[in-house]
Amino acid sequence: MDLETRIHADSRPLTHADAFADDGPALDGSTDGSAGAACEDLPLGQRIEVLLLAADRPLGDARLVELLGLMPVVPTKPKRKTKTPTARQADVHDGATDTELAVAEDPAVAKARKHALGLLHDAINALNASYESTGRAFRIDAVASGWQVLTLPAFGPLLGRLRGERQQTRLSQAALETLAIVAYRQPLLRADLESIRGVACGEVLKSLMDRRLVRIVGRAEEVGRPMLYGTTKEFLRIFGIANLHDLPHGRDLKI
């Protein structure tokens, strides 16, 4: 069955249980205990829609491929951890285990992963094309290293009326300035942050960490091993960007 047929065929609802789990293992073919793909006789596009509509946060490629069962199980041997990663390595891996990194290097798994991602991305592109051609008010967008169904920006004022103003979630000017510096200069020492702002940032930094917008990403290779700070996936989700490369450049900002 070709991709377009699989996307537009009839379907039945899928239970929501799996969609609320955290991003699971990497694309290594492992599952959460179930054998094979769930609802694999249903169209791929509609299965993707159901998962994204049911999830309360963006779902990454790895999690979607796992839930959809797009990869066969490929036996792998875990790679034993040999040393603690540096702050820069930890920032790049973003929580990936050594086993996941070793699996990603396996040629057989890499080939299966590439094929699975191709199916996934082709289906998402086909869905978005269908939404656009039929004048739908939403799209599947890349957010916080994952995918999420979002309404079009033009409907912002209307949704604002529905939800009302949320004063308690607004960041202060000091918090916004601090968050911007961390986002553009990460990984960043607190001393460097305070040097740029010209004021102490301890309380503001703590409030941003309490809001899960900033996190400790490692320690600097300096005397005392001071902590390095960076942004979180929650930061990407709230500001509606896929990754840090999507941050606007200085020339694009209005002063």
N, C-alpha and C positions, 0 to 999 in steps of 0.2 A: 504494500500500500504506500503511495507516494505521500510526501509531507503535507501537501495542501489538503488531500483527502482526509488524512488523519486529524488535521486541525479543525475542519468544518463538519465532521460527522457528528451524529447525535451522541450524547453522553448522559451519565447519571451522576449524582453528587458523590463526592469523596469525603470520608470522615476527616475531621480537623485535627485529630490527635497528633499526627506526625509533623504537621506544619508549624507547631509551636515550639518544637525542640530547637536547641542552639545549633549553630553550624557544626555539623558532625565531622567525621573523618575526611581526609582528603580523598581525591578521586582514585581510590585504590580498590574499588569494587566491594569493599566491606559493607555490611548492612547492620541494622539494629536488631537483628534476630529473625527477620522475616526472610523467606526464601523467594527469590525472584522479585519482579516488579509488581507493585500493587496496581490493579486496574490497567494492566498493560494492554488489554483489548480495547481500551478507550483511546480517543484521539490525543496525541501528544500535546497539541496546543491547548485543549480544554483542561488537561491535567495540570499544565503549567498555570493556567488561569485560576483554577481552584486553589492550588497551593499558595499563590501570591495573594489572592483575596482573603484566604483564611489566616495567613500569617500576620502578626501584629508588628513586624519589623522586616527589613529587607532580608531576602534569602540569597546567599551566595551561590556561585556556580557549583561548588563542590556539594553543598547541601541539596540543591535541586537535582543534580545528577544522581545523587544517592537515593533521594526519595522517589525519583522517577524510574530508577532501575535501568539507567541507560548504559551502564558498564557491567560486563561480566566479572565474576569473582576471579581475581588473579592472585594466586598464592605468593606471598612476599615474606622475606626475612627481615625482621626489625633491625635497624642499625643502632648499635649500642652507643650511648652518649659518652663522649670522650672528654669534653671540656665545656665550661660554661661559656655561652656566647657573649660577645662584647655587646655594648649598648647599640652600636650600629647594626650588628647582626640581628639582635633581638627586635629592632625596629623594622627591619626588612622582613623577617620571618613572621612577625605579628602573631605569635602564639602557636605557630606550626611546630609540631613535634619532630624530633629527628627521624622517627619512623616515617612520617608523612613526607619529609624531604627526601628520604632514601627511596620511598616508593615512587616519587615523582621522577626520579632519575632512571628507573627501570624502563628499558626500551619498550617492552610489551605493554606496560601500563601507560607509558607516554603515548603510544599509538592509540590505545583504547580511549584514553582521556581526550586526545585531540578529536577523535571521531564523535565522542559523546558531547563535547562542547560545541562541535559544529552543528549537531542535531538541535541542541538546546538553543543556540543563538539564531539559527535559521527559523526555528519555530517562533521565537520572540519577535524577530523582524517581520515575520508573516502576520503575526497577531497585530503588531503596531500598524502595519500597512492596511490591514482590514479595519482597524479602529479609525484610521484617518480617512479611508475611502467612504466609510459610512457615517462620518461626522460625529463619532463618539467623543465624550467630554473627558476622556482619560487615556493614558498611555502607560506602557511598562517602561520605567526609567531605571537607569543605573544609579544607585544610591548606596553610599557607605560600603563599597566593595560587594554589593549585592543587587538584587532586582526587587522593585516594588511598584505596585499599581498606584499612580498618582494622577490627580485631576490636573487639567491644563491651567497654567497661570492666570488666564483670563477670567477664571471663575473664583479667584481669590476673594474679591469683595463680597461675593454672595456667600461663600463659606464663612467669611468673617462674621456675617450677620447671624449665621447659625450657631457658631461657637462662642461668639462674643469676645470681648477683650480679656486676656489673661494677664493681668498686671503682675501676678506673683511669679510668672515665668520670665519676665523681662530682665535682661542683664543691665547692670549699671554701666555708665560710661567707662568707669575704671575697669570693670570686668571685660568689657568689649575690647578695650585697648590691650589689656593683658592677653586675652585670648588671641587677638590678631597677631601679636608679637610671637607668641608660642607657635601658632599655626605656620607662620612664614619662616621662623628661625629654628625650628625643632630639628634634632634634639637640643635643648637649651638649658643652661644652668640658671638657677634662680639669681645668682649674682649678675649674670649678663642681662637677664630680664630687668632687674632693678636698675642696672646701669643705663639701659635704654629708656626706661620710663622716668628715671630720676627720683623715684620714691620707693619705699618699702612695699613689697607685693605679697607678703606672707598670707594675710587674711584673704585677699582677693584670690590668690592661687588656691587656697584651701576651699573657698566657696566653689571655684570652678571644678575642683576634684570631687566635691560633694555632689555636684550636678552631673558628674561623669562626662565632662567635656575635656578634661585634662587628666593625664595619668603619668606616673613615673615609668619611663621607658628604659632606664638603666643607670649606670654610674660612670662618671667621667674618669679617664685615666690620669688623674691628678692627685696631688696630696690631699688626703682625707676622703678620696673617692666621693665627691659631691654628687647628688642626684641630678639626673637629666629629665626634663619634662617634655611631653609631646601631647598631641591631641588624640582623641579616641574615635571609635566608630560611631559613637553617639553624636559626636560633633559633626561628622560627615552626614549622618542621617538628618539631624535637625536643620542643617544648612542646605540640605538637598544636593550634595555633590558626591560624585562617585569615589574620588580619591583626591589626594593632596595636589596632584598635577592639575586638577580642575580649578584650583584657587585662582581668582582673577589676578592678572599682572597689574603692576602699579599704573601703567599707562591706560588701563581699562577702567580705573576707579575714578569716580567723579569727586572732585574736591569742592 
